[in-house]
Amino acid sequence: MASYRRTTRPVPKPGRRVIERFPAGGPRGSWPAEEFAQGLRRDGRVVDVVMDLASDSYLVVEAAS
């Protein structure tokens, strides 16, 4: 069975910045990155939660304004 390994680091999307990082190994049923992002959305900020596979963490990212 063949395996795939990325040889170059992925290029980040322009105009986005990381606000906060959360480890992926949280307790079952816990979504700290999503809860943090929801609070920011209530304040009117446009944010997304994405998975960073290289660091095994969830990132809360915001589009640059």
HTML snippet that shows the backbone in 3Dmol.js (N, CA, C, O; Angstrom):
<script src="https://3Dmol.org/build/3Dmol-min.js"></script>
<div id="view" style="width:600px;height:400px;position:relative"></div>
<script>
const pdb = `
ATOM      1  N   MET A   1       0.847  -1.178   0.000  1.00  0.00           N
ATOM      2  CA  MET A   1       0.000   0.000   0.000  1.00  0.00           C
ATOM      3  C   MET A   1       0.892   1.240   0.000  1.00  0.00           C
ATOM      4  O   MET A   1       1.807   1.350   0.816  1.00  0.00           O
ATOM      5  N   ALA A   2       0.631   2.152  -0.894  1.00  0.00           N
ATOM      6  CA  ALA A   2       1.432   3.367  -1.007  1.00  0.00           C
ATOM      7  C   ALA A   2       1.000   4.388   0.030  1.00  0.00           C
ATOM      8  O   ALA A   2      -0.157   4.415   0.451  1.00  0.00           O
ATOM      9  N   SER A   3       1.933   5.219   0.432  1.00  0.00           N
ATOM     10  CA  SER A   3       1.608   6.296   1.364  1.00  0.00           C
ATOM     11  C   SER A   3       1.962   7.627   0.725  1.00  0.00           C
ATOM     12  O   SER A   3       2.770   7.689  -0.202  1.00  0.00           O
ATOM     13  N   TYR A   4       1.368   8.661   1.212  1.00  0.00           N
ATOM     14  CA  TYR A   4       1.591  10.000   0.690  1.00  0.00           C
ATOM     15  C   TYR A   4       2.189  10.861   1.789  1.00  0.00           C
ATOM     16  O   TYR A   4       1.715  10.858   2.925  1.00  0.00           O
ATOM     17  N   ARG A   5       3.219  11.584   1.445  1.00  0.00           N
ATOM     18  CA  ARG A   5       3.824  12.480   2.417  1.00  0.00           C
ATOM     19  C   ARG A   5       4.100  13.813   1.727  1.00  0.00           C
ATOM     20  O   ARG A   5       4.753  13.867   0.685  1.00  0.00           O
ATOM     21  N   ARG A   6       3.595  14.876   2.325  1.00  0.00           N
ATOM     22  CA  ARG A   6       3.790  16.208   1.761  1.00  0.00           C
ATOM     23  C   ARG A   6       5.248  16.603   1.960  1.00  0.00           C
ATOM     24  O   ARG A   6       5.783  16.492   3.063  1.00  0.00           O
ATOM     25  N   THR A   7       5.884  17.062   0.895  1.00  0.00           N
ATOM     26  CA  THR A   7       7.288  17.415   0.987  1.00  0.00           C
ATOM     27  C   THR A   7       7.507  18.911   1.188  1.00  0.00           C
ATOM     28  O   THR A   7       8.597  19.323   1.585  1.00  0.00           O
ATOM     29  N   THR A   8       6.513  19.713   0.928  1.00  0.00           N
ATOM     30  CA  THR A   8       6.629  21.152   1.149  1.00  0.00           C
ATOM     31  C   THR A   8       5.558  21.594   2.119  1.00  0.00           C
ATOM     32  O   THR A   8       4.492  20.983   2.206  1.00  0.00           O
ATOM     33  N   ARG A   9       5.845  22.664   2.854  1.00  0.00           N
ATOM     34  CA  ARG A   9       4.862  23.181   3.795  1.00  0.00           C
ATOM     35  C   ARG A   9       3.749  23.863   3.021  1.00  0.00           C
ATOM     36  O   ARG A   9       4.013  24.542   2.029  1.00  0.00           O
ATOM     37  N   PRO A  10       2.494  23.692   3.462  1.00  0.00           N
ATOM     38  CA  PRO A  10       1.386  24.341   2.756  1.00  0.00           C
ATOM     39  C   PRO A  10       1.472  25.858   2.871  1.00  0.00           C
ATOM     40  O   PRO A  10       1.914  26.394   3.887  1.00  0.00           O
ATOM     41  N   VAL A  11       1.053  26.522   1.837  1.00  0.00           N
ATOM     42  CA  VAL A  11       1.062  27.981   1.815  1.00  0.00           C
ATOM     43  C   VAL A  11      -0.200  28.481   2.504  1.00  0.00           C
ATOM     44  O   VAL A  11      -1.301  28.093   2.114  1.00  0.00           O
ATOM     45  N   PRO A  12      -0.070  29.344   3.533  1.00  0.00           N
ATOM     46  CA  PRO A  12      -1.270  29.843   4.205  1.00  0.00           C
ATOM     47  C   PRO A  12      -2.084  30.744   3.282  1.00  0.00           C
ATOM     48  O   PRO A  12      -1.544  31.395   2.388  1.00  0.00           O
ATOM     49  N   LYS A  13      -3.385  30.766   3.517  1.00  0.00           N
ATOM     50  CA  LYS A  13      -4.247  31.632   2.728  1.00  0.00           C
ATOM     51  C   LYS A  13      -3.931  33.086   3.074  1.00  0.00           C
ATOM     52  O   LYS A  13      -3.796  33.430   4.249  1.00  0.00           O
ATOM     53  N   PRO A  14      -3.814  33.939   2.056  1.00  0.00           N
ATOM     54  CA  PRO A  14      -3.503  35.339   2.339  1.00  0.00           C
ATOM     55  C   PRO A  14      -4.651  36.030   3.073  1.00  0.00           C
ATOM     56  O   PRO A  14      -5.822  35.721   2.852  1.00  0.00           O
ATOM     57  N   GLY A  15      -4.300  36.951   3.932  1.00  0.00           N
ATOM     58  CA  GLY A  15      -5.300  37.751   4.615  1.00  0.00           C
ATOM     59  C   GLY A  15      -5.960  37.081   5.804  1.00  0.00           C
ATOM     60  O   GLY A  15      -6.984  37.563   6.287  1.00  0.00           O
ATOM     61  N   ARG A  16      -5.395  35.976   6.291  1.00  0.00           N
ATOM     62  CA  ARG A  16      -5.969  35.305   7.460  1.00  0.00           C
ATOM     63  C   ARG A  16      -4.913  35.264   8.550  1.00  0.00           C
ATOM     64  O   ARG A  16      -3.723  35.114   8.274  1.00  0.00           O
ATOM     65  N   ARG A  17      -5.359  35.399   9.791  1.00  0.00           N
ATOM     66  CA  ARG A  17      -4.403  35.311  10.886  1.00  0.00           C
ATOM     67  C   ARG A  17      -4.969  34.419  11.974  1.00  0.00           C
ATOM     68  O   ARG A  17      -6.182  34.339  12.172  1.00  0.00           O
ATOM     69  N   VAL A  18      -4.069  33.755  12.672  1.00  0.00           N
ATOM     70  CA  VAL A  18      -4.453  32.851  13.751  1.00  0.00           C
ATOM     71  C   VAL A  18      -4.698  33.676  15.005  1.00  0.00           C
ATOM     72  O   VAL A  18      -3.845  34.458  15.422  1.00  0.00           O
ATOM     73  N   ILE A  19      -5.876  33.495  15.602  1.00  0.00           N
ATOM     74  CA  ILE A  19      -6.217  34.202  16.834  1.00  0.00           C
ATOM     75  C   ILE A  19      -5.851  33.347  18.037  1.00  0.00           C
ATOM     76  O   ILE A  19      -5.292  33.848  19.012  1.00  0.00           O
ATOM     77  N   GLU A  20      -6.166  32.055  17.969  1.00  0.00           N
ATOM     78  CA  GLU A  20      -5.943  31.160  19.120  1.00  0.00           C
ATOM     79  C   GLU A  20      -5.740  29.739  18.623  1.00  0.00           C
ATOM     80  O   GLU A  20      -6.259  29.362  17.572  1.00  0.00           O
ATOM     81  N   ARG A  21      -4.976  28.941  19.389  1.00  0.00           N
ATOM     82  CA  ARG A  21      -4.738  27.522  19.097  1.00  0.00           C
ATOM     83  C   ARG A  21      -5.295  26.680  20.235  1.00  0.00           C
ATOM     84  O   ARG A  21      -5.206  27.061  21.403  1.00  0.00           O
ATOM     85  N   PHE A  22      -5.868  25.538  19.889  1.00  0.00           N
ATOM     86  CA  PHE A  22      -6.394  24.608  20.888  1.00  0.00           C
ATOM     87  C   PHE A  22      -5.914  23.207  20.543  1.00  0.00           C
ATOM     88  O   PHE A  22      -5.984  22.810  19.380  1.00  0.00           O
ATOM     89  N   PRO A  23      -5.425  22.444  21.521  1.00  0.00           N
ATOM     90  CA  PRO A  23      -4.986  21.073  21.230  1.00  0.00           C
ATOM     91  C   PRO A  23      -6.159  20.214  20.781  1.00  0.00           C
ATOM     92  O   PRO A  23      -7.292  20.401  21.226  1.00  0.00           O
ATOM     93  N   ALA A  24      -5.870  19.271  19.891  1.00  0.00           N
ATOM     94  CA  ALA A  24      -6.922  18.421  19.346  1.00  0.00           C
ATOM     95  C   ALA A  24      -7.334  17.323  20.317  1.00  0.00           C
ATOM     96  O   ALA A  24      -8.386  16.713  20.124  1.00  0.00           O
ATOM     97  N   GLY A  25      -6.559  17.051  21.336  1.00  0.00           N
ATOM     98  CA  GLY A  25      -6.848  15.938  22.235  1.00  0.00           C
ATOM     99  C   GLY A  25      -7.679  16.306  23.435  1.00  0.00           C
ATOM    100  O   GLY A  25      -7.394  15.834  24.535  1.00  0.00           O
ATOM    101  N   GLY A  26      -8.687  17.123  23.276  1.00  0.00           N
ATOM    102  CA  GLY A  26      -9.539  17.513  24.396  1.00  0.00           C
ATOM    103  C   GLY A  26     -10.456  16.394  24.848  1.00  0.00           C
ATOM    104  O   GLY A  26     -10.565  15.372  24.171  1.00  0.00           O
ATOM    105  N   PRO A  27     -11.110  16.571  25.971  1.00  0.00           N
ATOM    106  CA  PRO A  27     -12.041  15.544  26.458  1.00  0.00           C
ATOM    107  C   PRO A  27     -13.202  15.328  25.488  1.00  0.00           C
ATOM    108  O   PRO A  27     -13.602  16.240  24.765  1.00  0.00           O
ATOM    109  N   ARG A  28     -13.727  14.121  25.487  1.00  0.00           N
ATOM    110  CA  ARG A  28     -14.843  13.786  24.601  1.00  0.00           C
ATOM    111  C   ARG A  28     -16.031  14.710  24.881  1.00  0.00           C
ATOM    112  O   ARG A  28     -16.406  14.937  26.032  1.00  0.00           O
ATOM    113  N   GLY A  29     -16.604  15.229  23.809  1.00  0.00           N
ATOM    114  CA  GLY A  29     -17.758  16.119  23.937  1.00  0.00           C
ATOM    115  C   GLY A  29     -17.378  17.567  24.194  1.00  0.00           C
ATOM    116  O   GLY A  29     -18.258  18.421  24.303  1.00  0.00           O
ATOM    117  N   SER A  30     -16.094  17.862  24.291  1.00  0.00           N
ATOM    118  CA  SER A  30     -15.628  19.227  24.524  1.00  0.00           C
ATOM    119  C   SER A  30     -15.183  19.840  23.199  1.00  0.00           C
ATOM    120  O   SER A  30     -14.438  19.215  22.444  1.00  0.00           O
ATOM    121  N   TRP A  31     -15.627  21.036  22.921  1.00  0.00           N
ATOM    122  CA  TRP A  31     -15.285  21.735  21.688  1.00  0.00           C
ATOM    123  C   TRP A  31     -14.777  23.134  22.021  1.00  0.00           C
ATOM    124  O   TRP A  31     -15.433  24.112  21.662  1.00  0.00           O
ATOM    125  N   PRO A  32     -13.631  23.268  22.693  1.00  0.00           N
ATOM    126  CA  PRO A  32     -13.180  24.589  23.142  1.00  0.00           C
ATOM    127  C   PRO A  32     -12.927  25.570  22.002  1.00  0.00           C
ATOM    128  O   PRO A  32     -13.197  26.762  22.154  1.00  0.00           O
ATOM    129  N   ALA A  33     -12.416  25.103  20.867  1.00  0.00           N
ATOM    130  CA  ALA A  33     -12.164  26.018  19.749  1.00  0.00           C
ATOM    131  C   ALA A  33     -13.475  26.560  19.193  1.00  0.00           C
ATOM    132  O   ALA A  33     -13.580  27.749  18.893  1.00  0.00           O
ATOM    133  N   GLU A  34     -14.475  25.692  19.057  1.00  0.00           N
ATOM    134  CA  GLU A  34     -15.773  26.135  18.551  1.00  0.00           C
ATOM    135  C   GLU A  34     -16.461  27.089  19.527  1.00  0.00           C
ATOM    136  O   GLU A  34     -17.093  28.059  19.109  1.00  0.00           O
ATOM    137  N   GLU A  35     -16.338  26.818  20.815  1.00  0.00           N
ATOM    138  CA  GLU A  35     -16.943  27.699  21.823  1.00  0.00           C
ATOM    139  C   GLU A  35     -16.275  29.069  21.810  1.00  0.00           C
ATOM    140  O   GLU A  35     -16.952  30.092  21.915  1.00  0.00           O
ATOM    141  N   PHE A  36     -14.949  29.095  21.683  1.00  0.00           N
ATOM    142  CA  PHE A  36     -14.218  30.357  21.611  1.00  0.00           C
ATOM    143  C   PHE A  36     -14.636  31.136  20.365  1.00  0.00           C
ATOM    144  O   PHE A  36     -14.881  32.340  20.430  1.00  0.00           O
ATOM    145  N   ALA A  37     -14.716  30.438  19.230  1.00  0.00           N
ATOM    146  CA  ALA A  37     -15.112  31.075  17.974  1.00  0.00           C
ATOM    147  C   ALA A  37     -16.534  31.623  18.057  1.00  0.00           C
ATOM    148  O   ALA A  37     -16.809  32.705  17.540  1.00  0.00           O
ATOM    149  N   GLN A  38     -17.431  30.891  18.697  1.00  0.00           N
ATOM    150  CA  GLN A  38     -18.816  31.354  18.831  1.00  0.00           C
ATOM    151  C   GLN A  38     -18.882  32.667  19.593  1.00  0.00           C
ATOM    152  O   GLN A  38     -19.656  33.554  19.233  1.00  0.00           O
ATOM    153  N   GLY A  39     -18.089  32.799  20.632  1.00  0.00           N
ATOM    154  CA  GLY A  39     -18.043  34.061  21.388  1.00  0.00           C
ATOM    155  C   GLY A  39     -17.566  35.214  20.516  1.00  0.00           C
ATOM    156  O   GLY A  39     -18.101  36.319  20.603  1.00  0.00           O
ATOM    157  N   LEU A  40     -16.571  34.968  19.680  1.00  0.00           N
ATOM    158  CA  LEU A  40     -16.086  36.010  18.772  1.00  0.00           C
ATOM    159  C   LEU A  40     -17.133  36.360  17.725  1.00  0.00           C
ATOM    160  O   LEU A  40     -17.281  37.524  17.355  1.00  0.00           O
ATOM    161  N   ARG A  41     -17.861  35.352  17.246  1.00  0.00           N
ATOM    162  CA  ARG A  41     -18.921  35.610  16.255  1.00  0.00           C
ATOM    163  C   ARG A  41     -20.029  36.465  16.852  1.00  0.00           C
ATOM    164  O   ARG A  41     -20.599  37.318  16.171  1.00  0.00           O
ATOM    165  N   ARG A  42     -20.333  36.234  18.130  1.00  0.00           N
ATOM    166  CA  ARG A  42     -21.354  37.060  18.794  1.00  0.00           C
ATOM    167  C   ARG A  42     -20.923  38.521  18.853  1.00  0.00           C
ATOM    168  O   ARG A  42     -21.761  39.423  18.868  1.00  0.00           O
ATOM    169  N   ASP A  43     -19.592  38.751  18.886  1.00  0.00           N
ATOM    170  CA  ASP A  43     -19.065  40.115  18.903  1.00  0.00           C
ATOM    171  C   ASP A  43     -18.946  40.717  17.510  1.00  0.00           C
ATOM    172  O   ASP A  43     -18.465  41.840  17.355  1.00  0.00           O
ATOM    173  N   GLY A  44     -19.385  39.968  16.488  1.00  0.00           N
ATOM    174  CA  GLY A  44     -19.389  40.479  15.125  1.00  0.00           C
ATOM    175  C   GLY A  44     -18.142  40.174  14.319  1.00  0.00           C
ATOM    176  O   GLY A  44     -17.997  40.689  13.210  1.00  0.00           O
ATOM    177  N   ARG A  45     -17.245  39.362  14.830  1.00  0.00           N
ATOM    178  CA  ARG A  45     -16.034  39.016  14.082  1.00  0.00           C
ATOM    179  C   ARG A  45     -16.299  37.807  13.188  1.00  0.00           C
ATOM    180  O   ARG A  45     -17.075  36.918  13.535  1.00  0.00           O
ATOM    181  N   VAL A  46     -15.639  37.794  12.032  1.00  0.00           N
ATOM    182  CA  VAL A  46     -15.774  36.686  11.091  1.00  0.00           C
ATOM    183  C   VAL A  46     -14.604  35.736  11.320  1.00  0.00           C
ATOM    184  O   VAL A  46     -13.463  36.048  10.982  1.00  0.00           O
ATOM    185  N   VAL A  47     -14.899  34.572  11.899  1.00  0.00           N
ATOM    186  CA  VAL A  47     -13.851  33.606  12.226  1.00  0.00           C
ATOM    187  C   VAL A  47     -14.259  32.213  11.776  1.00  0.00           C
ATOM    188  O   VAL A  47     -15.441  31.914  11.607  1.00  0.00           O
ATOM    189  N   ASP A  48     -13.251  31.367  11.585  1.00  0.00           N
ATOM    190  CA  ASP A  48     -13.451  29.962  11.254  1.00  0.00           C
ATOM    191  C   ASP A  48     -12.563  29.126  12.164  1.00  0.00           C
ATOM    192  O   ASP A  48     -11.564  29.613  12.694  1.00  0.00           O
ATOM    193  N   VAL A  49     -12.935  27.871  12.337  1.00  0.00           N
ATOM    194  CA  VAL A  49     -12.098  26.918  13.051  1.00  0.00           C
ATOM    195  C   VAL A  49     -11.579  25.934  12.016  1.00  0.00           C
ATOM    196  O   VAL A  49     -12.356  25.322  11.283  1.00  0.00           O
ATOM    197  N   VAL A  50     -10.255  25.787  11.960  1.00  0.00           N
ATOM    198  CA  VAL A  50      -9.628  24.875  11.012  1.00  0.00           C
ATOM    199  C   VAL A  50      -8.672  23.952  11.765  1.00  0.00           C
ATOM    200  O   VAL A  50      -8.178  24.285  12.843  1.00  0.00           O
ATOM    201  N   MET A  51      -8.426  22.794  11.175  1.00  0.00           N
ATOM    202  CA  MET A  51      -7.513  21.819  11.767  1.00  0.00           C
ATOM    203  C   MET A  51      -6.136  21.977  11.149  1.00  0.00           C
ATOM    204  O   MET A  51      -5.997  21.978   9.926  1.00  0.00           O
ATOM    205  N   ASP A  52      -5.117  22.111  11.990  1.00  0.00           N
ATOM    206  CA  ASP A  52      -3.731  22.124  11.542  1.00  0.00           C
ATOM    207  C   ASP A  52      -3.160  20.737  11.804  1.00  0.00           C
ATOM    208  O   ASP A  52      -2.815  20.408  12.939  1.00  0.00           O
ATOM    209  N   LEU A  53      -3.061  19.928  10.760  1.00  0.00           N
ATOM    210  CA  LEU A  53      -2.621  18.551  10.918  1.00  0.00           C
ATOM    211  C   LEU A  53      -1.162  18.460  11.368  1.00  0.00           C
ATOM    212  O   LEU A  53      -0.799  17.544  12.106  1.00  0.00           O
ATOM    213  N   ALA A  54      -0.333  19.394  10.934  1.00  0.00           N
ATOM    214  CA  ALA A  54       1.086  19.346  11.290  1.00  0.00           C
ATOM    215  C   ALA A  54       1.300  19.478  12.792  1.00  0.00           C
ATOM    216  O   ALA A  54       2.184  18.827  13.350  1.00  0.00           O
ATOM    217  N   SER A  55       0.501  20.315  13.454  1.00  0.00           N
ATOM    218  CA  SER A  55       0.661  20.515  14.900  1.00  0.00           C
ATOM    219  C   SER A  55      -0.404  19.790  15.710  1.00  0.00           C
ATOM    220  O   SER A  55      -0.395  19.859  16.939  1.00  0.00           O
ATOM    221  N   ASP A  56      -1.324  19.093  15.043  1.00  0.00           N
ATOM    222  CA  ASP A  56      -2.420  18.382  15.703  1.00  0.00           C
ATOM    223  C   ASP A  56      -3.191  19.313  16.638  1.00  0.00           C
ATOM    224  O   ASP A  56      -3.397  19.012  17.814  1.00  0.00           O
ATOM    225  N   SER A  57      -3.610  20.450  16.084  1.00  0.00           N
ATOM    226  CA  SER A  57      -4.367  21.408  16.875  1.00  0.00           C
ATOM    227  C   SER A  57      -5.418  22.093  16.004  1.00  0.00           C
ATOM    228  O   SER A  57      -5.336  22.100  14.776  1.00  0.00           O
ATOM    229  N   TYR A  58      -6.401  22.664  16.682  1.00  0.00           N
ATOM    230  CA  TYR A  58      -7.427  23.447  16.009  1.00  0.00           C
ATOM    231  C   TYR A  58      -7.030  24.913  16.105  1.00  0.00           C
ATOM    232  O   TYR A  58      -6.582  25.379  17.152  1.00  0.00           O
ATOM    233  N   LEU A  59      -7.200  25.631  15.002  1.00  0.00           N
ATOM    234  CA  LEU A  59      -6.868  27.050  14.951  1.00  0.00           C
ATOM    235  C   LEU A  59      -8.137  27.855  14.735  1.00  0.00           C
ATOM    236  O   LEU A  59      -8.971  27.501  13.902  1.00  0.00           O
ATOM    237  N   VAL A  60      -8.279  28.930  15.481  1.00  0.00           N
ATOM    238  CA  VAL A  60      -9.348  29.890  15.245  1.00  0.00           C
ATOM    239  C   VAL A  60      -8.705  30.985  14.417  1.00  0.00           C
ATOM    240  O   VAL A  60      -7.804  31.679  14.889  1.00  0.00           O
ATOM    241  N   VAL A  61      -9.167  31.143  13.172  1.00  0.00           N
ATOM    242  CA  VAL A  61      -8.569  32.113  12.255  1.00  0.00           C
ATOM    243  C   VAL A  61      -9.592  33.177  11.885  1.00  0.00           C
ATOM    244  O   VAL A  61     -10.796  32.923  11.838  1.00  0.00           O
ATOM    245  N   GLU A  62      -9.085  34.363  11.626  1.00  0.00           N
ATOM    246  CA  GLU A  62      -9.930  35.508  11.265  1.00  0.00           C
ATOM    247  C   GLU A  62      -9.460  36.069   9.937  1.00  0.00           C
ATOM    248  O   GLU A  62      -8.260  36.148   9.677  1.00  0.00           O
ATOM    249  N   ALA A  63     -10.401  36.456   9.104  1.00  0.00           N
ATOM    250  CA  ALA A  63     -10.064  37.111   7.857  1.00  0.00           C
ATOM    251  C   ALA A  63      -9.559  38.515   8.167  1.00  0.00           C
ATOM    252  O   ALA A  63     -10.104  39.202   9.031  1.00  0.00           O
ATOM    253  N   ALA A  64      -8.519  38.934   7.462  1.00  0.00           N
ATOM    254  CA  ALA A  64      -7.974  40.283   7.676  1.00  0.00           C
ATOM    255  C   ALA A  64      -8.959  41.298   7.146  1.00  0.00           C
ATOM    256  O   ALA A  64      -9.622  41.079   6.132  1.00  0.00           O
ATOM    257  N   SER A  65      -9.045  42.414   7.848  1.00  0.00           N
ATOM    258  CA  SER A  65      -9.961  43.459   7.373  1.00  0.00           C
ATOM    259  C   SER A  65      -9.212  44.655   6.875  1.00  0.00           C
ATOM    260  O   SER A  65      -9.824  45.629   6.438  1.00  0.00           O
TER     261      SER A  65
END
`;
const viewer = $3Dmol.createViewer("view");
viewer.addModel(pdb, "pdb");
viewer.setStyle({}, {cartoon: {color: "spectrum"}});
viewer.zoomTo();
viewer.render();
</script>
